[in-house]
Amino acid sequence: MINRELIRIKIVQLTYAYYQNGNRNLDVAEKELLFSLSKAYHLYHYLLALIVAVSKEARKHYEVERSRAEREGLPLPSSKFVDNKFAMQLEENKQLCDFISSQKQTWDDDIEFVRKLYSQVVQSNMYSEYMESADSSYEADREVWRKLYKALVMENDELDAVLEEKSLYWNDDKEIVDTFVLKTIKRFEPESDVNQELLPEYKDEEDKDFARKLFRATILNADQYQRYMSETSRNWDFSRLAYMDVVIMQIAIAEMLTFPNIPINVTINEYVDLAKVYSTSKSSGYINGMLDSIARYLINAGVLLKPIGEKPKKK
């Protein structure tokens, strides 16, 4: 689940923090990096568990309505939503159950938020259309939760505030983790029953090594990388560079030099995008030009042994 986009984000954050910390210890910082990545994987499970929590809240409401209907001789309420086959499968999923049982934090601690989210679900057009539809297939059950998640869980400011109180690591993780939750919903199949596999923490061990190597190269070779910036900044006002820009370019240079299989233009584009999020409004254009110049300088000097490829995209 943890991909290189998320790894790059974490390394930008942790490298910046490393230089702001007066007591610098690379081994401690590396452990912090890996811990922050593991917290993103926790968030992935926690957001899947939110679907389960809302489903359980729906079941409580259904039982109250059914008891009232039986007592007053009224028609029984529809059980379609509480019998949603995807949600029931997710609730019984072995991997998710193991995760929930291992955690001190549960959605029971934020039951008021869960109740509010359930109320938003019931008031939504997606819920109404689902309840009125004659389609009772597994696919329809899975699809309504995909739609509900996109509409009510993503871009939810109140949820963001709840998550921020639980872990500072989750501030910048949710947008990426949301995409993996949606991917997981689409991957669920009824035949897998309780053994449906969730996404692994790392797609392969190479990504974990990528995180370690990139972070260490960034810190250990900082002086050399900053010299490269200085030597190629004649056409740029290096003195006006924001400190975050220096950090971002330092990591980009480390990636160019440490990972021969990653095209230069891919690296430049990734860090230009990060500059748009983490630095000033003018930083992306500056970093785009600077990294292009640095790459050409390193190639001409025989330090960087791969072609520059396509011209980096303009921002």
Secondary structure as UniProt FT lines:
FT   HELIX           4..20
FT   HELIX           26..72
FT   TURN            80..83
FT   HELIX           85..91
FT   HELIX           94..102
FT   HELIX           107..110
FT   HELIX           111..123
FT   HELIX           125..132
FT   HELIX           138..148
FT   HELIX           149..153
FT   TURN            154..155
FT   HELIX           157..166
FT   HELIX           168..170
FT   TURN            171..173
FT   HELIX           174..187
FT   HELIX           190..195
FT   HELIX           205..220
FT   HELIX           222..231
FT   TURN            234..235
FT   HELIX           238..240
FT   HELIX           243..258
FT   TURN            260..261
FT   HELIX           264..278
FT   TURN            281..282
FT   HELIX           283..300
FT   TURN            301..302
//
